Amino acid sequence: MKILFVIDRIELKYFEFNDLVTNFWMIKEFLVRKNDVFITTIDKLSLKSGIPYATGFESYLKDGNIFFDKTKEYKKSVNDFELVMFRPDPPVDLDYINATYVLDFVDRNKTVILNDTKAIRDFNEKLHAVYFNDLLPENIVTASKKDIIEFLHEHKEIILKPLNKCFGSGVMYLKEGDKNTSVIINSVTNNGTNLVMVQKYLPAAINGDKRVLIIGDKVYDYCVRKLPSNDDFKFNEHNDSCVIGELLSDNERVKFEPLARKLYDMGILMAGLDVVDEKILEINVTSPCYFIREINKAFSVNFEKIVIDDLLSIVESRLYNKVM
């Protein structure tokens, strides 16, 4: 199979040997299985007479690691790939959106895109989580300082989140009575001009949040808990001391399997749920981290093999009309 990975520009720069990165593990496993993997970034996508192209690098394995010659670029039609893994990180800005427009011209009868770029464009990770509002903490989406202050008075402790960033960037905790209340609200909303997600703070978040992983309509038993660092209320350092293995609970499975099926129907086949007390904080669909290294270490498995088995099952079912 010919596979195209669209990854983040900073990730490309530091890609080789970076086993913290989900894409590293997936590409490695695809290569182990003798697939051809081509790597590019959103700025290297293009369109010529309605045909989408990607300029990038051919990858290969050597001594168990991934390599590619960054001095040798090739230009290939995206329609020549059976699978496109679209995984650049947010912000979902104009450049990101334009890249999804280019991939609108991919022949979906010949090529599967995960996650489908049309679906990503229509699904904001913070805002559209409200489709599953019964699984979320109490929340509002607004740019209004007045609305946020009323919500703060009601719930005493709240979280404010920009709608288009990632890795906790710009996320603020606010407690009633904080002397910086106006400054924090003005900063996050850009003085009342940008919509933000505002959620009731869940006290159990002091113990971190759980990353629940989904591929297709399958919710995995293997999870991780992302722990806050000593100087922050949230997870913001991807290192061994801040990530521990956990398992999906029976209650979580009952709650999240219908969600997985709904996402599947929407074209979102890879997702990561951030969960506290069985409540979803957000649904990661752009480039969800699967914490493969940490899961392998915690549970003595080769999680990348499980992930690629399930991805290939989806691709085969969509291209060759096989039943999953």
N, C-alpha and C positions, 0 to 999 in steps of 0.2 A: 504494500500500500504506500502511496505517496502522500505525505502529511506536511502541511504548512503550519508552523507555529508563528503567530503574531504576538510578540512579547514586548515588554516595556523597554524603552531606550536605555535606561540606567541598568536594567537587568542584563541587557545584551553586553554592556561594557564590562560587567563583572561576572559573566555567566559561568565560565568553565570552573568546575570543581565546587560550585556553590550549592551544596546539598541542603541548605536551608530553603531553597526555592522549589516550589511544587513543579514548575516546568522542567527543572533539571531532572527530577525523578521520572516524569512522564516521558520526556524525550529519550532518556537513557533506556527505559524499558521498551519503548518503540524500536529503538536501534538494536537492542538485544534480540528482538523478534524479527530482525532483518528488514524492517521498514525503512524507506527513504524519508529523512526528516530535513526539511528546509526551514530556515529561521529568518524572520524579517521583523520590521517594526512599522508602526502606522505611517510614518513619514516616507516609507519606501514602497507604499502601495500607489498604484496609478491606474489610469483608465485610457485606453486607446481604441477609438471607434467602438465603444461599448464593450470592449473586452478588458476585464480586470487583470492587472499584473502585479507581481511582487518581486522586488529586487532584494536579494539577500544572500544567504550563505548555506552551503551544504554541510551538514554535520556528520560526524563519524565517531566511533568508539576507538579508544586506544588505551590499553592497560586499565580498562574498567572505567574510564572517564570520557566525557564528551569533549570533542574538539571541533573547531571550524576555523578555516583560514580567512581572517577578516580582510585580507588583501585581495581575495578572489570573490567578486560579486557576480551573481548571475541573475538574469531577468527571466521570470517564468510566468506563464498564464496561470491564474488562480484556478481556472477551470480544469487544469491538468491534475489537480490534487483531489483525492477522494475525501480527505478530511482537512478542515481548517480549524485549528485551535486558536480562537480569538481571545487573547489573554493580556492585553495591555492594562496597566493599572489606571485608575482614575487620577486626576480629575476628569470627569466626563465633560470636557470642554469642546470648543468648536472643532479643533483638530481631531479629537476622538470621534465626534459625530460625523465629520466628513469622511473619516476612514470607514465608518459603517455604511455610508452612502455608496462608496466604491464597491463594497462587498454586496450591495443590493443587486449588482450585475452578475454575480456568480450563478451559474446554472445549478439550481438546487436538486435537479434530477441526477447530476453527476457528482456533486460535492455536498458533504454535510458540514455545516458550520456550528461549532460548539463554543460558547453559547451562540445561538442564532443572533446575528447582529441587529436584526429587526426587533427581536424580543428584548435585547439589552436596551435598545433605544427607547423602548416603550415601558421600561421597568426601572424606576429609580430605587436604589437599594434601601434608602430610608423611607421615602414617601410611599412607595407602592407596597411596602410591608403591611400597610394599613388595609390591604385586601384581606388580611388575616387578623383583623383588629381584635378578635376575641382572644388571640394568642399574644397580644402585645400589652405592655404597660399602658396605663392611661396616657393619652398623647394629644397634641394639637400640631398642626402645620400652619405657620403664620410668619409674617414679617412685622406684626404689630407689637410694639413694646407694651401697650396697654393689655393686650391679650396674654402676653407672656407673664406680666406681673400678676394678673388675676390668677393664672394657672399656678404661679409660684405661691401665692397666698393660700390657694386651695390645698396644695400638696407639700408645701414646706421645703422640699428638696427636689430639684429637677435637673435634667440633663438637656443641653442645647447642642444640636448637631447641624453643621452645614450639610446641604443635600448632595453635593457632588464631589466630596473628598473621600480619602481612605486612610487606613492605618491610624484612626483616631485624630487625624489632623483637624484642628479647630474645634474639637468637642470640648464643651465646658460643663463643669458641675457648678450649680448655684444653690445656695441655701438662703432661706428667708432671713432678712436682716443683714445680709452681706453688704458692706459699705461700697463694694464695687458693682452692685447690681446694675446700675445704669450703664456703666462702662462695658460690662460683659455683654449685656443685651445689645447695645449699640455696635459692639465689635462683631458679634456673631451674625447680626442681621444687616451689617453694613449700613447702620443708621436707618433701619427700617425699610431697606430697599430689597433685601434678599430673604426669600422664604427659608425657614429652618424647621427641622423636626424638634419638638420639645416633648420630652417624656418624663413621667414621674420616676424619680430615682428609686431604685430597688435596693434596700439595705444589704441584701445578700451579695450585691456586686462587689462588696469589700473583699470577697473571696474569689473574685475573678468571674469570667464568663466562659461558658462551655461552647466549643465549636462543634456543631452537629453537621455532618457531611452527607450530601445527597448527590447521587448520579442517577439519571433517569427518574424512575419512580421508587428508587431504592434508598432507604435511610440506613446508613451504616451503623453497626454496633460500636465501632471504634470512634472515639472522640478524644478531644484534648480539653483541658481547662487552661485558659490563658490568665495568668496571674498579673495583678497590677504590680508595677515596680515600687520601690520604696518612696519615690518622690512624686507619684502620680496616683490618681484614683482609678486609672484604667491600664490595660495592657498596652505597652508601647515599646517593649524591647524583646525582639525575637531571639532569645537565648535559652539554654537548657534550664536555667533556674526559674524561668517564667512560664514554662510549658510543661504540664504533666498529663499523663494518660488517664482517661476516664472511659466508662462505657455508657452507652445509651440506656436510659431507664425504660421500663415497660410503659410508664405513663407518657414519656416523651415519644415513644414509638407510636402509640395510639393517636397522639395529637399531631405528629409531624408527617405521618405517611399520607394522609389526605392532602396536606400542603404540597408534598412532593409530587403527587399526581396532578394537582392543579398547575404547578410550575411546569411540569412536563407538557401539559396541554398548551401552555403559553409559549413553548419553544425554549424554555430554560431547563437544560438538562444537567447542568453542574451548578451547585449552590452550596453555600456555607452559612448556616444559621448561627448567630451569636445569641446565646440563651442564658438567662439567669432565672432561677426558680421556675423553670418550665415556661417562662415568658420570652418571646423573641424580641431582641433589641433591634436587629436589622437582618436583612437577607442579602448576603454577598453573592452577586451574580456576574460581576465583570471579570475578576481574576481571583476567585476564592482560593485561599491558601488551604491546602489539605494536610499540612504538618506531617508529611510522610516520614521524614526522618524520625520525628518524635514518636509517632505511632509504632513504627518498626521497633524502636528501642523499648517502648513501654510494654508491648505485647508480643515481642519476639515473632513478628510476622514480616512478610514482604508485601506491604500494603500497596506498593506501586503495581504489583502483579494483579492484585484484585481490581484496582482502579482501571487498569488498561484492559483487563478482560471485559469489564462492564462497558467501557467506552466502545470497544470493538464490537460488542454485541449490538449496541445501539446503531453504530455506523452500518453494520451488515444488514440489520433489519430495515433501515431506511433506504439503503442503496439497492438491496437485493430482495426486498419484500419478504424477509424472513420474520417469523414470529419471535418476539423477545421472550 
